[in-house]
Each structure stands twice: as structure tokens, then as C-alpha cells.
Amino acid sequence: MTEHFRSGDAVHAALAARRGLTRLARHEEDDFLLEVFTRVPPPARLVAQRERLA
């Protein structure tokens, strides 16, 4: 098994640079960083479509 190690900063930078993703939220403390990313643009779907009723 091959393991690949990256720092937390490297992971966050890679996600931020990824095409098709945008940062939705960010919370930072001295020893903690939380970021939430979403696809761009988020698919606009009706509830009926999402639930496969339409």
C-alpha cells in the first residue's frame, strides 16, 4: 500500500485551486481550519426531480 502525505495547508490549497469548486464557508482558529467547498454551479433541481418523482 502506498501512502501519500500532504500537510493540511497543501490539502486546503489544492481544494481551493481545483476548478469547479468554490469555498462556501471558512472557520479558522489558531490550531484549526475548517473549509467547506461546493461544486460550481450547484445543480438547480426541483424537489420532485431530486426525489425522482418527476
C-alpha positions as CSV (number, residue, x, y, z in Angstrom):
1,M,0.0,0.0,0.0
2,T,1.4,3.4,-1.0
3,E,0.7,6.3,1.3
4,H,0.9,9.9,0.2
5,F,1.3,12.6,2.9
6,R,0.4,16.2,2.5
7,S,0.2,19.0,5.0
8,G,-3.2,20.4,5.9
9,D,-2.2,23.6,4.2
10,A,-1.3,21.7,1.0
11,V,-4.7,20.0,1.0
12,H,-6.6,23.2,1.5
13,A,-4.6,24.9,-1.2
14,A,-5.3,22.0,-3.6
15,L,-9.0,22.2,-3.0
16,A,-9.1,26.0,-3.3
17,A,-7.3,25.7,-6.7
18,R,-9.5,22.9,-8.0
19,R,-11.6,24.0,-11.0
20,G,-15.3,23.5,-10.4
21,L,-15.1,24.0,-6.6
22,T,-15.8,27.1,-4.6
23,R,-15.3,27.8,-0.9
24,L,-18.7,28.0,0.8
25,A,-17.5,28.6,4.4
26,R,-14.3,29.0,6.3
27,H,-13.7,28.9,10.1
28,E,-10.1,29.4,11.4
29,E,-8.7,29.3,14.8
30,D,-5.0,29.2,16.0
31,D,-4.7,25.5,15.6
32,F,-7.8,24.6,13.5
33,L,-9.0,25.3,10.0
34,L,-12.3,24.2,8.6
35,E,-13.4,24.9,5.0
36,V,-16.5,23.7,3.2
37,F,-16.3,23.5,-0.6
38,T,-19.2,23.1,-3.1
39,R,-19.4,22.4,-6.8
40,V,-19.9,25.4,-9.1
41,P,-22.6,25.9,-10.1
42,P,-24.6,23.8,-7.8
43,P,-27.2,21.9,-9.7
44,A,-30.5,23.7,-9.7
45,R,-33.1,20.9,-9.4
46,L,-36.7,20.9,-8.3
47,V,-37.5,18.8,-5.2
48,A,-39.5,16.5,-7.4
49,Q,-36.5,15.9,-9.6
50,R,-34.2,15.3,-6.7
51,E,-36.6,12.8,-5.2
52,R,-37.1,11.2,-8.7
53,L,-40.8,12.0,-8.7
54,A,-40.7,14.0,-11.9
